[in-house]
Amino acid sequence: MADARTTHHGSEPIKFAYWVPNVSGGLVISDIEQRTGWDIGYNRKLAQIAEAAGFEYALTQIRFTAGYGAENQHESVAFSHALLAATERLKVIAAILPGPWNPTLAAKQIATINNLTEGRVAINLVSGWFSGEFRAIGEPWLDHDERYRRSEEFIRALRGIWTEDSFTFAGDFYRYRNYSLKPKPIDPQPEIFQGGSSRAARDMAARVSDWYFTNGNTPENVAKQVDDVQGKAAAEGRRVKIGVNAFAVARPTEAEARAVVDEIIAKANPEAVNAFGHEVKNAGKASPEGEGNWAKSSFEDLVQYNDGFKTNLIGTPRQIAERILDLKDAGVDLVLLGFLHFQEEVEFFGREVIPLVRALEAERGRSRAAA
């Protein structure tokens, strides 16, 4: 598996995505200053900056209730469409949560936006980790593996609706009889992203998802997840693309970058971080193997929602570029980035880091060709 992983990743440039701050509070649970806005004006400009900087994707978030600094939340699909209308090339991934959404609504929404934007919309199917959110909006809270079974049916239903006429499906959660959606999405079909670190999440990704997102981690630990997912996908005659979460702090010196992270953690909101940790660790423990996202996260890790500090994209542009290549060697296709001050740091990342990544990729390509 390692040889196949290295061969594939030597040929395609690694892609970059950013978290869309359509939820208030930024990307860290800290009282540090964050020059980041959650309003549409800020986000339209950010999307344009990111597109010019070389980012291929943006990921909108879905939240229905306040907490952990996220007192305000714009709905993900509508917000994604607004960003697509403000850009020309950027692909926007809209987070969708089974329960509030069913496949019929999601298929119709995404097919319409797909047609309106020449195929630039994708989805991130979020199986759910916050039981309090489901209770607040009157949605049943399923057991851990049941949530992933529902998500898998959701994806199978989406694909059927998007590709078949007279679609018929009989699942435990969703049923269709001779349903035809028109217009269908233009080809290629909308990409489907999915996250999670539990066995159920990895198995589902191997069977049905186009992309698998994992929380932040070291290249060595990411490689273990990649090999597990790709081995299972290969048995299904498939290959899944891999995205990893990271929080980037690029500064002229490593000392400056480390000082920023130290300040973020020093100014963390302990009550909010611990409350968040309680919820997400309970969600992971609910899996049969007792694992999942955040299972081994410390207080410091949890200050950044998805373990972004663990990926260690903290330092000079050169250090960060080299670490991104290490992630690529581990099997990563895309790095999903959060920042403290989004507009200015996305622009800096595009100017100072992405060109170094491309130069390193080209250098490695020449070395392999010479060998």
C-alpha positions as CSV (number, residue, x, y, z in Angstrom):
1,M,0.0,0.0,0.0
2,A,2.8,2.4,0.8
3,D,4.3,2.0,-2.6
4,A,1.0,2.6,-4.4
5,R,0.4,5.6,-2.1
6,T,3.7,7.2,-2.9
7,T,3.4,6.6,-6.7
8,H,0.0,8.2,-6.9
9,H,0.9,11.2,-4.8
10,G,4.0,11.9,-6.8
11,S,1.8,12.7,-9.9
12,E,-0.9,15.1,-8.7
13,P,-0.5,18.5,-7.0
14,I,-1.8,18.6,-3.5
15,K,-4.9,20.7,-3.2
16,F,-5.8,23.4,-0.7
17,A,-9.1,24.2,1.0
18,Y,-10.1,26.6,3.7
19,W,-12.8,26.6,6.4
20,V,-15.4,29.2,5.6
21,P,-16.1,31.3,8.8
22,N,-19.9,31.3,8.3
23,V,-20.1,30.6,12.0
24,S,-19.1,33.3,14.5
25,G,-16.2,32.8,16.9
26,G,-13.5,32.0,14.4
27,L,-11.7,28.6,14.3
28,V,-10.2,28.6,17.8
29,I,-12.0,28.5,21.2
30,S,-10.0,31.4,22.5
31,D,-10.4,35.0,23.5
32,I,-7.4,36.0,21.4
33,E,-8.1,38.7,18.8
34,Q,-9.3,37.2,15.6
35,R,-9.6,39.6,12.7
36,T,-12.2,37.3,11.0
37,G,-15.8,38.0,10.3
38,W,-18.7,35.6,9.8
39,D,-20.8,38.0,7.7
40,I,-21.3,37.7,4.0
41,G,-19.3,40.8,3.1
42,Y,-16.2,39.5,4.8
43,N,-16.7,36.0,3.3
44,R,-17.3,37.2,-0.3
45,K,-14.0,39.0,-0.2
46,L,-12.3,36.1,1.5
47,A,-13.5,33.7,-1.2
48,Q,-12.1,36.0,-3.9
49,I,-8.8,36.3,-2.0
50,A,-8.6,32.5,-1.6
51,E,-9.4,31.9,-5.3
52,A,-6.6,34.3,-6.4
53,A,-4.2,32.7,-3.8
54,G,-4.5,29.2,-5.3
55,F,-7.1,27.5,-3.1
56,E,-9.3,25.0,-4.9
57,Y,-12.0,24.5,-2.3
58,A,-13.8,26.2,0.5
59,L,-15.8,24.3,3.2
60,T,-18.9,25.8,4.8
61,Q,-19.9,24.7,8.3
62,I,-23.3,23.6,9.6
63,R,-24.5,24.4,13.1
64,F,-28.1,24.7,14.3
65,T,-27.4,25.8,17.9
66,A,-25.1,28.2,19.7
67,G,-22.1,27.2,21.8
68,Y,-18.3,27.2,22.1
69,G,-18.2,30.8,20.7
70,A,-20.5,30.0,17.7
71,E,-23.4,32.2,18.8
72,N,-24.4,33.0,15.2
73,Q,-24.5,30.6,12.3
74,H,-25.4,31.1,8.6
75,E,-27.0,28.0,6.9
76,S,-24.4,26.2,4.8
77,V,-26.1,25.6,1.5
78,A,-27.4,29.1,1.0
79,F,-24.1,30.6,2.1
80,S,-22.2,28.3,-0.2
81,H,-24.3,29.5,-3.2
82,A,-23.5,33.1,-2.2
83,L,-19.8,32.4,-2.3
84,L,-20.1,30.6,-5.6
85,A,-21.8,33.6,-7.1
86,A,-18.9,35.8,-6.0
87,T,-16.2,33.6,-7.6
88,E,-15.3,32.0,-10.9
89,R,-13.2,28.9,-10.2
90,L,-13.5,28.1,-6.5
91,K,-15.4,25.0,-5.5
92,V,-17.5,25.3,-2.4
93,I,-18.3,22.3,-0.2
94,A,-21.6,22.7,1.6
95,A,-22.0,20.8,4.9
96,I,-25.2,18.7,5.1
97,L,-26.5,17.0,8.2
98,P,-28.8,13.9,7.9
99,G,-31.9,14.5,10.0
100,P,-32.5,18.1,9.2
101,W,-31.9,17.2,5.6
102,N,-33.2,14.2,3.7
103,P,-31.7,13.1,0.4
104,T,-34.6,14.4,-1.6
105,L,-34.1,18.0,-0.5
106,A,-30.3,17.8,-0.7
107,A,-30.3,16.2,-4.1
108,K,-32.6,19.0,-5.4
109,Q,-30.7,21.8,-3.8
110,I,-27.2,20.6,-4.9
111,A,-28.4,19.7,-8.5
112,T,-29.8,23.2,-8.9
113,I,-26.7,24.9,-7.6
114,N,-24.6,22.6,-9.7
115,N,-26.4,23.7,-12.8
116,L,-26.2,27.4,-11.9
117,T,-22.4,27.3,-11.2
118,E,-21.2,24.9,-13.9
119,G,-20.5,22.1,-11.4
120,R,-18.6,24.0,-8.7
121,V,-20.6,22.7,-5.6
122,A,-19.8,19.7,-3.5
123,I,-21.2,18.4,-0.2
124,N,-19.6,17.3,3.1
125,L,-22.0,14.8,4.8
126,V,-21.7,15.3,8.5
127,S,-23.1,12.3,10.5
128,G,-23.4,14.3,13.7
129,W,-21.5,14.4,17.0
130,F,-23.5,16.9,19.1
131,S,-26.4,15.2,20.8
132,G,-27.6,18.4,22.4
133,E,-28.1,19.9,19.0
134,F,-30.3,17.1,17.8
135,R,-32.4,17.3,21.0
136,A,-32.8,21.0,20.7
137,I,-34.3,20.8,17.2
138,G,-36.4,17.7,17.9
139,E,-34.4,15.2,15.8
140,P,-33.8,11.6,17.1
141,W,-30.2,11.0,18.3
142,L,-29.2,7.6,16.8
143,D,-26.4,5.3,18.1
144,H,-23.0,6.0,16.7
145,D,-22.9,3.2,14.0
146,E,-26.6,3.9,13.2
147,R,-25.7,7.5,12.3
148,Y,-23.1,6.2,9.8
149,R,-25.6,3.6,8.4
150,R,-28.0,6.4,7.8
151,S,-25.3,8.6,6.2
152,E,-24.3,5.7,3.9
153,E,-27.9,5.3,2.8
154,F,-28.1,9.1,2.3
155,I,-25.1,9.0,-0.1
156,R,-26.4,6.0,-2.0
157,A,-29.8,7.7,-2.4
158,L,-28.1,10.9,-3.6
159,R,-26.1,9.1,-6.2
160,G,-29.2,7.2,-7.4
161,I,-31.3,10.4,-7.6
162,W,-28.5,12.2,-9.5
163,T,-27.8,9.5,-12.0
164,E,-30.9,7.3,-12.5
165,D,-34.3,7.8,-14.0
166,S,-37.2,6.1,-12.1
167,F,-34.9,5.7,-9.1
168,T,-36.1,3.0,-6.6
169,F,-34.5,2.4,-3.3
170,A,-35.6,0.5,-0.1
171,G,-33.4,1.2,2.9
172,D,-33.9,1.3,6.6
173,F,-34.0,5.2,6.6
174,Y,-34.9,6.3,3.1
175,R,-37.2,4.9,0.5
176,Y,-37.9,5.9,-3.2
177,R,-40.2,4.5,-5.8
178,N,-39.7,5.4,-9.5
179,Y,-38.4,8.9,-8.6
180,S,-36.9,11.0,-11.3
181,L,-35.1,14.3,-10.6
182,K,-34.8,16.8,-13.5
183,P,-32.6,18.5,-14.2
184,K,-29.8,16.3,-12.9
185,P,-26.4,17.6,-12.1
186,I,-24.0,18.1,-15.0
187,D,-21.1,15.7,-15.2
188,P,-18.9,15.1,-13.4
189,Q,-21.3,14.5,-10.5
190,P,-20.9,16.6,-7.3
191,E,-18.2,15.3,-5.1
192,I,-19.1,13.9,-1.7
193,F,-16.9,14.5,1.2
194,Q,-17.2,12.8,4.6
195,G,-15.3,12.9,7.9
196,G,-14.7,10.8,11.0
197,S,-12.0,8.6,12.4
198,S,-14.0,5.7,13.8
199,R,-14.1,2.3,12.2
200,A,-17.6,3.0,10.9
201,A,-16.5,6.3,9.4
202,R,-13.5,4.7,7.6
203,D,-15.6,1.8,6.3
204,M,-18.3,4.1,5.0
205,A,-15.8,6.2,3.2
206,A,-14.2,3.2,1.6
207,R,-17.6,2.1,0.3
208,V,-19.3,5.2,-0.9
209,S,-17.5,8.6,-0.4
210,D,-15.3,10.4,-2.9
211,W,-13.3,12.1,-0.2
212,Y,-12.4,11.2,3.4
213,F,-11.6,14.0,5.9
214,T,-9.6,13.2,9.0
215,N,-8.8,15.4,12.0
216,G,-5.4,16.9,12.3
217,N,-2.6,14.5,13.0
218,T,1.1,13.7,12.3
219,P,2.1,12.2,8.9
220,E,2.8,8.9,10.5
221,N,-0.7,8.6,12.1
222,V,-2.4,10.0,9.0
223,A,-0.6,7.3,6.9
224,K,-2.2,4.6,9.1
225,Q,-5.7,5.9,8.5
226,V,-4.9,6.3,4.8
227,D,-3.7,2.7,4.4
228,D,-6.8,1.4,6.3
229,V,-9.2,3.4,4.1
230,Q,-7.5,2.7,0.8
231,G,-7.1,-1.0,1.6
232,K,-10.8,-1.3,2.2
233,A,-11.6,0.9,-0.8
234,A,-9.4,-1.3,-3.1
235,A,-11.4,-4.3,-2.0
236,E,-14.4,-2.5,-3.3
237,G,-12.7,-1.6,-6.6
238,R,-12.5,2.1,-5.5
239,R,-10.0,4.7,-4.4
240,V,-10.9,7.5,-1.9
241,K,-9.2,10.9,-1.9
242,I,-7.9,12.0,1.5
243,G,-8.2,15.4,3.2
244,V,-6.6,16.4,6.5
245,N,-7.5,19.3,8.8
246,A,-4.8,21.8,9.8
247,F,-4.5,25.2,11.5
248,A,-1.8,27.2,9.7
249,V,0.3,29.8,11.4
250,A,2.9,31.0,8.9
251,R,5.2,33.7,10.1
252,P,8.7,35.0,9.1
253,T,10.3,33.0,11.9
254,E,9.3,29.8,13.8
255,A,9.6,31.6,17.1
256,E,6.9,34.1,16.0
257,A,4.6,31.4,14.8
258,R,5.0,29.4,18.0
259,A,4.3,32.5,20.1
260,V,1.0,32.9,18.3
261,V,-0.1,29.4,19.1
262,D,1.1,29.8,22.7
263,E,-1.1,33.0,23.0
264,I,-4.1,31.2,21.5
265,I,-3.9,28.5,24.1
266,A,-3.1,30.9,27.0
267,K,-6.2,32.9,26.1
268,A,-8.4,29.8,25.6
269,N,-11.8,29.8,27.2
270,P,-11.5,26.8,29.6
271,E,-15.2,26.4,30.2
272,A,-16.0,26.3,26.5
273,V,-13.1,24.1,25.6
274,N,-13.9,21.6,28.3
275,A,-17.6,21.6,27.3
276,F,-16.7,21.0,23.7
277,G,-14.3,18.2,24.8
278,H,-16.9,16.5,26.9
279,E,-19.4,16.4,23.9
280,V,-16.9,15.2,21.3
281,K,-15.2,12.7,23.4
282,N,-18.5,11.2,24.4
283,A,-19.4,10.9,20.7
284,G,-16.1,9.0,20.1
285,K,-16.6,6.7,23.1
286,A,-20.0,5.8,21.7
287,S,-18.4,3.9,18.8
288,P,-18.0,0.2,19.5
289,E,-14.2,0.4,19.5
290,G,-14.3,3.5,21.7
291,E,-12.4,5.6,19.2
292,G,-13.2,8.4,16.8
293,N,-12.3,12.0,16.2
294,W,-10.9,13.7,19.3
295,A,-10.4,10.3,21.2
296,K,-6.8,11.2,22.1
297,S,-7.1,15.0,22.0
298,S,-5.6,17.1,24.9
299,F,-7.0,20.4,26.1
300,E,-4.5,22.2,23.9
301,D,-5.6,20.2,20.9
302,L,-9.3,20.9,21.5
303,V,-8.7,24.7,21.5
304,Q,-8.7,24.2,17.7
305,Y,-12.0,22.4,16.8
306,N,-10.5,19.6,14.6
307,D,-7.1,19.0,16.1
308,G,-5.5,21.4,13.7
309,F,-2.5,22.1,15.8
310,K,-1.5,18.4,15.6
311,T,-0.8,18.7,11.9
312,N,2.0,21.2,12.9
313,L,1.7,23.7,10.0
314,I,3.3,26.2,12.3
315,G,6.5,28.0,11.4
316,T,8.1,29.7,8.4
317,P,6.7,29.3,4.9
318,R,9.5,26.9,4.1
319,Q,8.9,24.7,7.1
320,I,5.2,24.6,6.4
321,A,5.7,23.7,2.7
322,E,8.1,20.8,3.6
323,R,5.6,19.5,6.2
324,I,2.8,19.7,3.6
325,L,5.0,17.5,1.3
326,D,5.4,15.0,4.2
327,L,1.6,14.9,4.4
328,K,1.4,14.3,0.7
329,D,3.8,11.4,1.1
330,A,1.6,10.0,3.8
331,G,-1.3,9.9,1.2
332,V,-3.0,13.2,1.6
333,D,-4.6,14.8,-1.4
334,L,-5.9,18.0,0.2
335,V,-5.1,20.1,3.2
336,L,-8.1,21.9,4.8
337,L,-6.9,25.0,6.6
338,G,-8.0,27.3,9.3
339,F,-6.4,30.6,10.2
340,L,-6.5,33.2,12.9
341,H,-7.0,36.2,10.7
342,F,-8.5,34.7,7.6
343,Q,-8.3,37.3,4.8
344,E,-4.7,38.5,5.5
345,E,-3.4,35.0,6.3
346,V,-5.0,33.3,3.3
347,E,-3.4,35.9,1.1
348,F,0.0,35.4,2.8
349,F,-0.3,31.6,2.5
350,G,-1.1,31.9,-1.2
351,R,1.8,34.2,-1.8
352,E,4.5,32.6,0.4
353,V,3.6,29.0,1.0
354,I,1.8,27.5,-2.0
355,P,4.5,28.5,-4.5
356,L,7.1,26.7,-2.3
357,V,4.9,23.6,-2.2
358,R,4.6,23.7,-6.0
359,A,8.4,24.1,-6.4
360,L,9.0,21.2,-4.0
361,E,6.6,19.0,-5.9
362,A,8.3,19.9,-9.2
363,E,11.7,19.2,-7.7
364,R,10.6,15.8,-6.5
365,G,9.0,15.0,-9.9
366,R,12.3,15.8,-11.6
367,S,14.2,13.6,-9.1
368,R,11.9,10.6,-9.8
369,A,12.1,11.1,-13.5
370,A,15.9,11.2,-13.4
371,A,15.9,8.0,-11.3
